[in-house]
Amino acid sequence: MDSVFSHLTLTDVHCDVVRNIVSVRSAQNLFDDLTDNPPEWELAQRLADLANAPRQQSTSPLIQGPFEDAQWFTAIGFPFRSWQASRFSDGSFGVWYGCGSLQTSVLETAYHWFSGLLTDAGFDKYIVVGERAVYDIACDAALLDLRPQLAKYADLAHKTDYRYSQSVGARVHREGHPGLLTASVRHAKGCNYAVFNPRVLSNPRLHCHLTYRLDGNWIFVEKQPGVVWMKIETAAL
């Protein structure tokens, strides 16, 4: 039987990948005693991240200082300890997901926030606000590249049915490959990274905070509180 694995090639990846996760914006404002301007909080945090970068690149995060260790766990380690079903996992092992751009990460996470959380909970008809933190994380790995095979194996990128992609992920996990590179299902021009080995990820740095606000048929995304940066029609998710 023909297998997608018969056609896959490796892509040597050495770049930053965007990780967009649930967070609390106010809890991260460590510099609000220095300025009342939220964009300046973000700038100060990024400068602090740059100053801490050499320690955060450690391959042994548990011996880092408490702040660096907490940031590594938040941005990298959590999915490998808190397993859940996803596109490439049936929930029996952890997979870390990142995106090639901020816009791709917003469209991907907005879909899961709206369709997988709010709609399932019956909150899709209310005004709901969610807060996020976005990190840039270094990825250095030879990844299996699914993108050239998506036309032939369309179920790899099915919008809602993950059974085939989970079978692919199960083999990748069993055989010890570090991860996959694939096209984004939610963003036509985007790409996604599915990483199975945390050792290929390092140096988490805060990129920005985001606020998602569901109001009617739209999700409004803010970088700066009160200023809409991007809007997404829920019907298009």
KEKE-3310 file (N, C-alpha, C; in steps of 0.2 Angstrom, whole numbers, plus 5000, padded with zeros to 4 digits):
npx = (5004:5003:5011:5012:5024:5033:5036:5041:5052:5066:5067:5079:5078:5082:5077:5067:5051:5034:5025:5009:4999:4988:4986:4988:4987:4989:4996:5009:5014:5027:5034:5026:5027:5036:5032:5017:5013:5007:5013:5026:5029:5029:5040:5050:5050:5054:5067:5072:5071:5081:5092:5093:5094:5106:5106:5094:5095:5100:5102:5098:5086:5081:5090:5091:5088:5074:5064:5068:5066:5053:5048:5053:5046:5032:5032:5038:5039:5026:5016:5022:5021:5008:4997:4986:4973:4976:4979:4990:4991:4984:4981:4989:5002:5013:5012:5020:5015:5019:5020:5024:5022:5016:5003:4998:4998:4988:4976:4976:4975:4963:4953:4953:4950:4937:4929:4933:4932:4923:4911:4908:4906:4895:4896:4897:4888:4889:4898:4915:4930:4947:4964:4981:4998:5012:5026:5043:5052:5067:5070:5079:5081:5080:5066:5052:5044:5029:5022:5024:5016:5003:4993:4991:4988:4976:4969:4978:4977:4964:4950:4943:4943:4954:4959:4967:4979:4983:4987:4998:5006:5007:5016:5027:5030:5032:5044:5053:5056:5060:5050:5037:5034:5021:5008:4998:4981:4972:4977:4980:4993:5001:5012:5015:5022:5025:5031:5039:5050:5056:5069:5074:5070:5072:5077:5066:5057:5048:5036:5025:5009:4992:4975:4960:4944:4928:4914:4898:4898:4912:4929:4939:4956:4968:4984:4989:4980:4963:4965:4961:4970:4968:4955:4943:4932:4920:4913:4922:4931)
npy = (4994:5011:5024:5039:5041:5036:5046:5057:5071:5078:5094:5105:5114:5130:5142:5155:5151:5154:5154:5153:5156:5153:5166:5178:5194:5205:5199:5198:5211:5217:5228:5239:5248:5257:5264:5270:5266:5254:5248:5251:5243:5231:5233:5234:5221:5213:5218:5213:5200:5198:5201:5190:5180:5171:5162:5157:5149:5137:5119:5112:5116:5115:5118:5132:5149:5153:5162:5160:5146:5145:5152:5144:5132:5137:5141:5131:5118:5114:5107:5094:5088:5089:5081:5080:5077:5081:5088:5079:5070:5057:5060:5052:5055:5070:5084:5098:5114:5126:5141:5148:5162:5177:5181:5169:5161:5168:5165:5151:5149:5157:5149:5137:5142:5148:5138:5126:5129:5140:5138:5125:5126:5133:5147:5155:5165:5176:5191:5188:5188:5184:5181:5181:5176:5178:5170:5170:5156:5147:5135:5121:5108:5093:5092:5082:5085:5089:5096:5096:5085:5086:5088:5076:5068:5072:5071:5074:5087:5089:5099:5096:5082:5072:5059:5053:5061:5059:5046:5047:5055:5047:5037:5044:5049:5036:5031:5041:5053:5070:5080:5088:5097:5107:5113:5127:5125:5134:5146:5152:5155:5151:5142:5127:5120:5105:5098:5085:5082:5090:5094:5100:5113:5130:5144:5154:5169:5183:5189:5197:5202:5197:5201:5193:5196:5191:5196:5196:5191:5192:5191:5201:5206:5212:5220:5231:5236:5240:5244:5239:5227:5217:5208:5195:5185:5175:5165:5162:5154)
npz = (5000:4996:5004:5013:5019:5010:5002:5008:5012:5020:5029:5033:5047:5054:5063:5070:5078:5080:5095:5101:5115:5129:5141:5154:5152:5161:5172:5166:5166:5171:5172:5175:5184:5180:5169:5162:5149:5139:5127:5130:5141:5134:5126:5136:5142:5131:5130:5142:5140:5130:5136:5145:5137:5134:5145:5144:5133:5137:5137:5148:5156:5169:5178:5177:5182:5192:5185:5171:5170:5172:5161:5151:5153:5151:5138:5130:5137:5142:5134:5132:5144:5148:5140:5126:5114:5097:5081:5077:5087:5097:5110:5118:5119:5119:5109:5102:5096:5084:5074:5057:5057:5065:5061:5056:5067:5075:5067:5068:5082:5085:5078:5086:5098:5097:5090:5096:5110:5114:5107:5109:5123:5123:5123:5112:5107:5115:5121:5123:5131:5128:5133:5127:5126:5116:5110:5103:5097:5096:5084:5080:5069:5059:5050:5045:5030:5026:5017:5002:4999:5002:4993:4987:4998:5005:5017:5027:5030:5033:5039:5050:5054:5061:5060:5051:5050:5064:5064:5056:5065:5076:5071:5068:5081:5087:5081:5084:5077:5076:5072:5062:5047:5041:5030:5035:5040:5042:5037:5022:5017:5026:5037:5048:5063:5070:5084:5091:5100:5113:5114:5103:5103:5109:5119:5122:5119:5124:5112:5110:5118:5116:5114:5113:5107:5106:5098:5092:5076:5074:5078:5087:5087:5098:5100:5107:5121:5118:5105:5089:5080:5071:5063:5063:5054:5061:5053:5043:5049)
capx = (5000:5006:5012:5015:5031:5037:5038:5043:5059:5068:5069:5083:5076:5085:5073:5062:5044:5029:5020:5004:4996:4983:4990:4985:4991:4991:5001:5015:5016:5032:5037:5021:5029:5041:5028:5009:5011:5007:5018:5033:5029:5031:5047:5055:5050:5058:5074:5074:5072:5087:5098:5093:5095:5111:5104:5088:5097:5103:5099:5096:5082:5079:5095:5091:5085:5066:5061:5069:5063:5045:5046:5054:5040:5026:5032:5040:5038:5020:5013:5025:5019:5000:4995:4979:4972:4977:4980:4995:4991:4977:4981:4993:5009:5012:5015:5021:5014:5021:5018:5029:5021:5011:4996:4996:4997:4982:4971:4975:4972:4957:4949:4952:4947:4930:4926:4934:4931:4917:4905:4907:4903:4889:4897:4898:4883:4891:4904:4919:4937:4953:4971:4986:5005:5016:5034:5047:5056:5072:5069:5084:5079:5078:5059:5049:5041:5023:5019:5023:5012:4996:4988:4989:4986:4972:4967:4983:4975:4957:4949:4940:4944:4961:4961:4973:4985:4985:4990:5005:5009:5009:5022:5033:5032:5035:5050:5058:5058:5059:5044:5034:5033:5016:5004:4992:4974:4968:4980:4982:5000:5005:5015:5014:5027:5023:5037:5039:5055:5058:5077:5076:5067:5076:5078:5060:5057:5041:5035:5019:5003:4986:4968:4955:4937:4922:4908:4894:4901:4919:4934:4944:4962:4972:4990:4988:4973:4958:4966:4960:4975:4966:4948:4942:4925:4920:4911:4928:4936)
capy = (5000:5017:5028:5046:5041:5034:5052:5063:5073:5082:5101:5107:5120:5134:5148:5156:5148:5158:5150:5158:5152:5157:5169:5184:5200:5209:5196:5199:5218:5217:5235:5244:5254:5262:5268:5269:5265:5247:5246:5252:5237:5225:5234:5232:5214:5211:5219:5209:5193:5198:5201:5184:5175:5166:5157:5153:5144:5131:5113:5109:5121:5114:5122:5139:5153:5152:5165:5157:5140:5145:5154:5138:5127:5140:5142:5125:5111:5112:5102:5088:5086:5089:5078:5081:5075:5086:5085:5074:5066:5055:5061:5047:5058:5077:5087:5106:5117:5133:5144:5152:5169:5179:5180:5162:5159:5171:5162:5145:5149:5159:5144:5133:5146:5149:5132:5121:5130:5144:5135:5118:5128:5137:5154:5158:5170:5181:5194:5185:5191:5180:5185:5177:5178:5175:5169:5167:5151:5144:5128:5118:5101:5091:5090:5079:5090:5086:5101:5094:5079:5088:5088:5069:5065:5078:5070:5077:5094:5090:5104:5094:5075:5071:5052:5051:5064:5056:5040:5049:5057:5041:5034:5049:5048:5029:5031:5046:5059:5076:5084:5089:5104:5106:5120:5129:5124:5141:5152:5149:5156:5150:5135:5125:5116:5100:5096:5079:5082:5097:5096:5104:5120:5133:5152:5157:5176:5186:5193:5202:5200:5199:5201:5191:5198:5189:5201:5195:5187:5194:5191:5207:5205:5218:5220:5236:5236:5245:5246:5233:5226:5212:5205:5188:5183:5168:5161:5160:5149)
capz = (5000:4995:5011:5013:5021:5005:4998:5012:5012:5026:5028:5039:5050:5059:5063:5076:5077:5084:5099:5104:5120:5133:5146:5157:5150:5167:5176:5163:5166:5177:5172:5175:5189:5176:5164:5161:5142:5138:5122:5133:5145:5130:5124:5142:5143:5126:5131:5147:5137:5126:5141:5148:5131:5135:5150:5141:5128:5140:5135:5154:5159:5176:5182:5176:5187:5192:5180:5165:5170:5172:5155:5147:5154:5149:5131:5127:5140:5144:5130:5133:5151:5148:5134:5124:5107:5093:5074:5076:5093:5099:5117:5121:5119:5118:5103:5103:5089:5082:5067:5054:5057:5070:5058:5056:5074:5077:5064:5070:5089:5085:5077:5092:5104:5095:5088:5101:5117:5116:5104:5113:5129:5122:5124:5105:5106:5120:5121:5127:5130:5130:5133:5125:5125:5110:5110:5098:5100:5091:5082:5076:5068:5052:5051:5040:5027:5023:5012:4995:4999:5004:4987:4986:5004:5008:5024:5032:5031:5034:5043:5057:5055:5062:5061:5047:5053:5070:5063:5054:5071:5080:5068:5069:5088:5089:5078:5087:5073:5080:5071:5056:5045:5036:5029:5039:5037:5043:5034:5015:5015:5032:5039:5055:5065:5075:5087:5096:5104:5116:5114:5097:5104:5114:5119:5122:5120:5123:5106:5112:5121:5112:5117:5108:5109:5102:5098:5087:5071:5073:5083:5086:5090:5100:5102:5112:5123:5115:5098:5085:5076:5066:5064:5059:5054:5063:5048:5039:5053)
cpx = (5004:5006:5015:5022:5036:5040:5041:5051:5060:5069:5073:5081:5080:5082:5069:5055:5040:5025:5015:4999:4992:4988:4986:4989:4993:4996:5008:5018:5021:5035:5032:5022:5034:5037:5021:5008:5012:5012:5025:5034:5032:5039:5052:5055:5055:5066:5077:5075:5079:5093:5098:5094:5100:5109:5098:5089:5100:5099:5096:5092:5080:5084:5096:5088:5077:5063:5062:5066:5056:5044:5047:5048:5034:5026:5034:5038:5031:5016:5016:5024:5011:4998:4988:4979:4973:4977:4984:4996:4984:4976:4986:5000:5008:5015:5015:5020:5016:5019:5024:5028:5016:5004:4994:4994:4990:4976:4970:4972:4965:4951:4948:4949:4939:4927:4927:4933:4924:4911:4903:4904:4897:4889:4898:4893:4884:4897:4909:4926:4942:4959:4976:4993:5008:5023:5037:5052:5061:5070:5075:5083:5079:5071:5056:5044:5035:5020:5019:5018:5004:4991:4986:4986:4982:4970:4972:4981:4968:4955:4946:4942:4952:4963:4967:4980:4987:4988:4997:5009:5011:5015:5028:5035:5035:5042:5055:5060:5056:5053:5042:5034:5027:5012:4999:4985:4970:4970:4983:4990:5004:5008:5015:5020:5024:5029:5036:5044:5057:5065:5078:5073:5071:5075:5071:5060:5050:5041:5030:5014:4997:4980:4963:4948:4932:4916:4904:4898:4909:4923:4939:4950:4966:4979:4991:4981:4969:4959:4966:4966:4973:4959:4947:4935:4924:4917:4916:4932:4935)
cpy = (5006:5021:5034:5046:5039:5040:5058:5064:5077:5089:5103:5114:5124:5141:5149:5154:5152:5153:5155:5154:5156:5160:5174:5190:5204:5206:5196:5206:5219:5224:5241:5250:5259:5266:5266:5267:5258:5245:5247:5246:5231:5226:5232:5225:5211:5212:5215:5202:5193:5198:5194:5178:5169:5160:5153:5148:5137:5125:5109:5115:5121:5117:5129:5142:5152:5155:5162:5150:5140:5147:5148:5133:5130:5139:5136:5119:5109:5106:5095:5084:5085:5087:5079:5079:5082:5084:5079:5070:5064:5056:5057:5049:5066:5079:5095:5109:5124:5135:5148:5160:5171:5179:5173:5159:5161:5167:5155:5145:5152:5154:5139:5136:5146:5142:5126:5122:5134:5141:5129:5120:5132:5145:5158:5164:5176:5185:5191:5187:5186:5183:5179:5180:5174:5175:5167:5162:5148:5137:5126:5111:5100:5088:5087:5084:5087:5090:5099:5088:5080:5087:5080:5066:5071:5078:5073:5084:5095:5095:5102:5087:5074:5064:5051:5054:5062:5050:5041:5051:5052:5037:5038:5049:5041:5029:5036:5051:5065:5080:5084:5096:5103:5113:5121:5128:5130:5147:5150:5150:5154:5143:5134:5120:5111:5097:5090:5078:5089:5099:5100:5112:5123:5141:5155:5165:5179:5190:5199:5198:5202:5198:5199:5193:5196:5193:5200:5190:5188:5192:5196:5205:5211:5217:5225:5236:5242:5247:5239:5233:5221:5210:5199:5187:5176:5163:5158:5155:5142)
cpz = (5000:5002:5010:5015:5016:5001:5002:5012:5019:5025:5035:5041:5055:5059:5069:5073:5082:5088:5102:5109:5125:5139:5149:5156:5157:5171:5173:5163:5172:5177:5172:5180:5186:5172:5164:5154:5141:5133:5125:5138:5140:5128:5130:5143:5137:5127:5137:5145:5133:5131:5145:5143:5132:5140:5148:5136:5131:5138:5142:5158:5166:5180:5181:5182:5187:5187:5173:5165:5169:5164:5150:5147:5151:5141:5127:5131:5142:5140:5130:5140:5152:5141:5132:5116:5103:5086:5073:5082:5095:5107:5121:5122:5118:5112:5104:5096:5089:5075:5064:5055:5063:5067:5058:5062:5077:5074:5066:5077:5089:5083:5083:5097:5103:5094:5093:5108:5117:5113:5107:5120:5129:5123:5117:5104:5111:5118:5126:5126:5132:5129:5131:5126:5119:5111:5104:5101:5095:5090:5078:5075:5061:5053:5044:5037:5023:5017:5005:4994:5000:4999:4986:4992:5008:5015:5029:5034:5032:5040:5050:5058:5055:5062:5057:5049:5060:5069:5060:5060:5075:5077:5069:5077:5090:5086:5080:5082:5077:5079:5064:5054:5040:5035:5034:5036:5038:5040:5028:5014:5021:5033:5046:5057:5071:5078:5092:5101:5107:5115:5108:5097:5110:5114:5118:5123:5119:5117:5107:5116:5117:5116:5112:5111:5104:5103:5092:5082:5070:5079:5082:5090:5092:5102:5108:5114:5121:5108:5094:5080:5070:5068:5060:5060:5056:5058:5043:5043:5051)
residu = (MET:ASP:SER:VAL:PHE:SER:HIS:LEU:THR:LEU:THR:ASP:VAL:HIS:CYS:ASP:VAL:VAL:ARG:ASN:ILE:VAL:SER:VAL:ARG:SER:ALA:GLN:ASN:LEU:PHE:ASP:ASP:LEU:THR:ASP:ASN:PRO:PRO:GLU:TRP:GLU:LEU:ALA:GLN:ARG:LEU:ALA:ASP:LEU:ALA:ASN:ALA:PRO:ARG:GLN:GLN:SER:THR:SER:PRO:LEU:ILE:GLN:GLY:PRO:PHE:GLU:ASP:ALA:GLN:TRP:PHE:THR:ALA:ILE:GLY:PHE:PRO:PHE:ARG:SER:TRP:GLN:ALA:SER:ARG:PHE:SER:ASP:GLY:SER:PHE:GLY:VAL:TRP:TYR:GLY:CYS:GLY:SER:LEU:GLN:THR:SER:VAL:LEU:GLU:THR:ALA:TYR:HIS:TRP:PHE:SER:GLY:LEU:LEU:THR:ASP:ALA:GLY:PHE:ASP:LYS:TYR:ILE:VAL:VAL:GLY:GLU:ARG:ALA:VAL:TYR:ASP:ILE:ALA:CYS:ASP:ALA:ALA:LEU:LEU:ASP:LEU:ARG:PRO:GLN:LEU:ALA:LYS:TYR:ALA:ASP:LEU:ALA:HIS:LYS:THR:ASP:TYR:ARG:TYR:SER:GLN:SER:VAL:GLY:ALA:ARG:VAL:HIS:ARG:GLU:GLY:HIS:PRO:GLY:LEU:LEU:THR:ALA:SER:VAL:ARG:HIS:ALA:LYS:GLY:CYS:ASN:TYR:ALA:VAL:PHE:ASN:PRO:ARG:VAL:LEU:SER:ASN:PRO:ARG:LEU:HIS:CYS:HIS:LEU:THR:TYR:ARG:LEU:ASP:GLY:ASN:TRP:ILE:PHE:VAL:GLU:LYS:GLN:PRO:GLY:VAL:VAL:TRP:MET:LYS:ILE:GLU:THR:ALA:ALA:LEU)
# end
